[in-house]
Amino acid sequence: MEPITLTLRTLDGDPIATVQAQPTSTLGLVTYRTTDPGRWHLAHHSGLAIAEFTTDRMAMSTASYLGAMADWTLSAEELRSTPNLMQKVATVVFVADGVLLLNPDDNTTATN
């Protein structure tokens, strides 16, 4: 798949930065290299980061597992309102040795 331009955003929707992102096999999820060498983020198409990994392969693999949990083409707001989804995402990220960039208890997402 061809890379896409992704605008990273805060929870309020304010733009932070623009990056080149790689679509995953799960529609609505992308990966991108961070400014920190050796770090990759898995993000929602809205620009909100979900998790950080040491390789793109780990981020892509995690996206595949998350694909069965939700329709990731929905808005971030719709996904955050899905009961227990963020807790399930947290479990998958933990098992994949990733670093969660969202708070599963209050369904909010980090901005970096």
Backbone bond lengths (Angstrom), bond angles and torsions (degrees), N, CA, C in turn:
res aa  C-N    CA-C-N  psi(-1)  N-CA   C-N-CA  omega(-1)  CA-C   N-CA-C  phi
1 M - - - 1.447 - - 1.522 110.23 -
2 E 1.295 115.53 147.71 1.465 121.53 179.71 1.528 110.95 -76.81
3 P 1.331 117.31 142.05 1.471 119.96 175.33 1.532 111.06 -61.11
4 I 1.314 115.25 152.77 1.459 121.32 177.13 1.523 108.78 -122.42
5 T 1.307 116.76 160.16 1.456 121.50 174.18 1.518 107.44 -89.57
6 L 1.334 116.42 125.54 1.464 122.75 -178.41 1.520 108.98 -119.33
7 T 1.310 116.78 129.35 1.461 121.21 174.48 1.513 108.03 -93.97
8 L 1.328 116.58 115.80 1.462 121.52 177.18 1.518 108.21 -73.68
9 R 1.342 116.03 140.51 1.458 120.53 -174.10 1.524 112.33 -134.66
10 T 1.336 114.76 156.90 1.464 121.73 171.77 1.526 107.77 -80.18
11 L 1.322 116.49 173.33 1.455 120.24 176.44 1.522 112.18 -61.14
12 D 1.318 116.59 -28.29 1.457 121.06 178.58 1.520 112.32 -80.31
13 G 1.330 117.04 -3.36 1.453 121.24 178.92 1.516 114.40 91.37
14 D 1.331 117.02 2.35 1.459 120.48 179.36 1.528 110.10 -73.15
15 P 1.330 118.03 133.26 1.473 120.24 179.90 1.523 111.57 -69.70
16 I 1.338 114.94 142.03 1.470 121.80 179.20 1.521 110.04 -108.95
17 A 1.329 115.54 -49.91 1.463 121.83 -176.03 1.523 108.52 -161.73
18 T 1.312 115.25 167.30 1.466 121.64 175.25 1.518 107.94 -118.38
19 V 1.336 115.76 134.77 1.470 121.53 -179.83 1.520 109.59 -133.44
20 Q 1.328 115.59 161.71 1.457 121.54 170.73 1.530 106.39 -88.71
21 A 1.316 116.62 123.17 1.458 121.94 -177.10 1.519 110.32 -118.95
22 Q 1.315 114.50 153.17 1.458 121.36 179.56 1.528 108.73 -106.70
23 P 1.346 118.56 121.01 1.468 119.68 175.03 1.529 110.47 -59.56
24 T 1.309 116.59 149.13 1.467 121.78 177.33 1.522 108.91 -103.96
25 S 1.311 116.02 179.39 1.463 120.53 176.83 1.524 111.65 -70.31
26 T 1.315 116.97 -13.25 1.464 122.41 177.09 1.522 108.69 -99.34
27 L 1.319 116.43 111.92 1.457 120.38 179.57 1.524 110.63 -55.06
28 G 1.326 115.66 132.37 1.457 120.66 178.94 1.514 114.18 98.06
29 L 1.342 117.88 -11.37 1.461 121.40 178.27 1.525 109.72 -115.75
30 V 1.319 116.04 141.23 1.466 122.39 -179.55 1.526 109.23 -135.49
31 T 1.336 115.39 164.15 1.461 120.62 172.61 1.520 108.46 -123.67
32 Y 1.339 115.38 153.74 1.460 119.94 174.54 1.518 109.29 -153.62
33 R 1.329 115.05 151.34 1.462 121.73 177.75 1.528 108.15 -77.96
34 T 1.314 116.04 135.58 1.460 120.03 178.35 1.522 109.82 -84.92
35 T 1.311 116.43 176.93 1.462 120.25 176.57 1.518 111.25 -75.14
36 D 1.325 117.35 -13.84 1.466 123.10 176.79 1.530 107.52 -86.56
37 P 1.337 118.55 117.44 1.469 120.63 -178.18 1.532 112.24 -53.50
38 G 1.305 115.64 136.60 1.461 120.33 177.23 1.509 114.02 78.93
39 R 1.311 118.53 18.26 1.466 121.53 179.41 1.518 110.05 -125.92
40 W 1.316 115.15 135.97 1.456 122.65 178.64 1.512 108.92 -127.33
41 H 1.326 116.25 139.98 1.459 120.65 176.16 1.521 110.13 -106.74
42 L 1.304 114.69 143.77 1.453 123.44 168.12 1.521 104.82 -100.39
43 A 1.327 116.98 128.08 1.456 120.34 -174.97 1.519 111.81 -136.01
44 H 1.305 114.22 158.75 1.461 123.15 173.31 1.529 107.97 -81.25
45 H 1.315 117.85 152.54 1.468 121.19 -178.42 1.527 113.21 -60.52
46 S 1.333 117.70 -15.13 1.467 121.67 177.67 1.523 112.11 -74.78
47 G 1.344 116.00 -14.09 1.459 120.73 -178.32 1.511 113.78 101.99
48 L 1.333 117.74 4.10 1.460 121.33 178.25 1.531 109.81 -90.09
49 A 1.335 116.33 127.65 1.462 121.47 -179.64 1.524 110.29 -74.25
50 I 1.325 115.78 142.79 1.465 121.93 178.82 1.524 110.82 -106.38
51 A 1.347 116.32 -48.82 1.464 119.85 -174.73 1.518 110.47 -155.65
52 E 1.335 114.93 162.21 1.463 122.18 178.39 1.521 109.25 -119.36
53 F 1.336 115.49 142.41 1.460 122.04 -179.00 1.524 109.76 -136.37
54 T 1.331 115.84 163.48 1.460 119.86 179.99 1.525 112.58 -84.69
55 T 1.338 117.32 -14.26 1.468 120.08 177.01 1.527 110.07 -139.76
56 D 1.308 115.22 154.85 1.457 120.72 175.04 1.525 109.82 -64.50
57 R 1.300 116.32 -35.64 1.468 120.83 -179.62 1.534 111.51 -60.44
58 M 1.332 116.70 -40.90 1.473 120.53 178.13 1.528 110.46 -65.56
59 A 1.330 116.47 -41.09 1.465 120.44 178.66 1.529 110.64 -64.40
60 M 1.324 116.95 -43.90 1.463 121.46 179.16 1.523 111.42 -63.40
61 S 1.322 116.48 -42.98 1.462 121.00 179.51 1.533 110.78 -62.73
62 T 1.308 116.21 -42.08 1.460 120.32 179.07 1.523 110.25 -63.94
63 A 1.329 117.26 -40.27 1.468 120.73 177.26 1.526 110.66 -57.63
64 S 1.320 116.96 -38.42 1.468 120.55 178.81 1.524 111.50 -62.30
65 Y 1.329 116.36 -44.01 1.464 120.10 178.21 1.530 111.73 -65.10
66 L 1.327 116.09 -39.82 1.459 119.82 -178.75 1.523 112.03 -69.02
67 G 1.319 116.99 -23.58 1.455 121.07 -178.48 1.514 114.35 -56.18
68 A 1.315 117.54 -31.94 1.464 121.70 -179.28 1.527 112.83 -78.81
69 M 1.322 117.23 -10.71 1.467 120.64 -173.74 1.515 114.79 -90.65
70 A 1.331 117.35 -25.16 1.462 119.55 -173.55 1.517 110.53 -163.30
71 D 1.318 114.61 167.35 1.453 121.61 171.79 1.524 106.61 -90.24
72 W 1.316 116.91 98.14 1.463 122.53 -173.57 1.520 112.98 -75.22
73 T 1.350 117.02 -2.97 1.459 119.26 173.79 1.525 111.32 -81.12
74 L 1.328 117.11 -9.84 1.463 121.23 175.60 1.520 109.62 -67.86
75 S 1.318 117.04 164.80 1.465 120.93 177.61 1.524 110.05 -68.36
76 A 1.316 116.17 158.81 1.463 121.15 177.56 1.527 110.40 -59.42
77 E 1.326 117.16 -38.10 1.461 121.27 179.96 1.532 110.91 -62.88
78 E 1.329 116.28 -44.03 1.462 119.71 178.65 1.526 111.03 -63.58
79 L 1.321 116.67 -41.19 1.468 119.69 179.65 1.521 111.73 -66.63
80 R 1.332 117.55 -41.48 1.464 120.42 179.68 1.519 111.68 -63.40
81 S 1.335 117.49 -26.08 1.462 119.78 -179.45 1.531 112.53 -86.21
82 T 1.319 117.45 -3.46 1.463 121.19 178.23 1.523 109.40 -74.30
83 P 1.338 118.00 119.27 1.470 120.72 -177.00 1.532 112.60 -54.65
84 N 1.309 115.27 130.33 1.470 124.46 174.01 1.524 115.28 66.11
85 L 1.320 119.22 1.64 1.460 119.62 -178.05 1.523 111.70 -62.74
86 M 1.310 117.98 -45.95 1.465 120.36 -177.07 1.531 111.63 -64.69
87 Q 1.335 117.44 -34.15 1.463 120.10 176.13 1.529 110.87 -66.77
88 K 1.334 116.72 -38.15 1.468 120.52 177.68 1.529 110.33 -67.33
89 V 1.328 116.58 -40.86 1.470 120.88 177.07 1.524 109.42 -60.65
90 A 1.327 116.65 -43.98 1.467 121.17 179.70 1.522 111.11 -58.25
91 T 1.313 117.39 -41.40 1.471 121.24 179.68 1.521 111.08 -64.46
92 V 1.327 117.40 -45.59 1.469 121.08 -179.90 1.522 110.32 -62.28
93 V 1.331 117.26 -44.13 1.469 121.19 -179.74 1.528 109.90 -62.91
94 F 1.322 117.49 -42.81 1.467 121.45 179.37 1.532 110.60 -60.79
95 V 1.312 116.95 -47.00 1.469 121.32 -179.32 1.529 110.67 -63.03
96 A 1.326 117.08 -31.82 1.466 121.78 -179.58 1.524 113.01 -85.31
97 D 1.329 117.36 8.69 1.467 122.96 -179.13 1.525 112.97 61.58
98 G 1.324 115.93 31.65 1.456 120.54 176.04 1.518 111.00 -94.51
99 V 1.316 114.95 174.09 1.461 122.20 175.90 1.521 106.95 -112.14
100 L 1.302 116.16 119.13 1.453 121.51 -178.62 1.523 110.06 -70.68
101 L 1.321 116.97 132.35 1.458 122.06 179.66 1.523 111.71 -110.64
102 L 1.316 116.34 18.10 1.454 121.08 175.38 1.513 108.60 -132.79
103 N 1.304 115.88 160.82 1.457 121.18 178.98 1.528 107.68 -99.16
104 P 1.333 118.06 109.11 1.460 119.71 -175.76 1.522 113.42 -68.91
105 D 1.330 117.75 -17.18 1.456 119.83 -177.64 1.517 113.50 -80.72
106 D 1.331 116.34 -33.97 1.459 117.24 179.94 1.522 112.22 -115.76
107 N 1.320 116.47 9.61 1.462 122.51 175.19 1.530 112.85 57.80
108 T 1.339 117.10 39.76 1.453 120.25 174.21 1.517 109.17 -113.55
109 T 1.319 115.96 164.07 1.459 121.65 -175.06 1.517 110.38 -122.81
110 A 1.330 116.43 142.54 1.460 121.08 174.81 1.513 109.45 -66.88
111 T 1.307 116.23 160.90 1.458 120.12 -174.51 1.511 114.50 -104.07
112 N 1.316 119.41 4.55 1.457 117.81 -178.62 1.471 110.63 -107.21
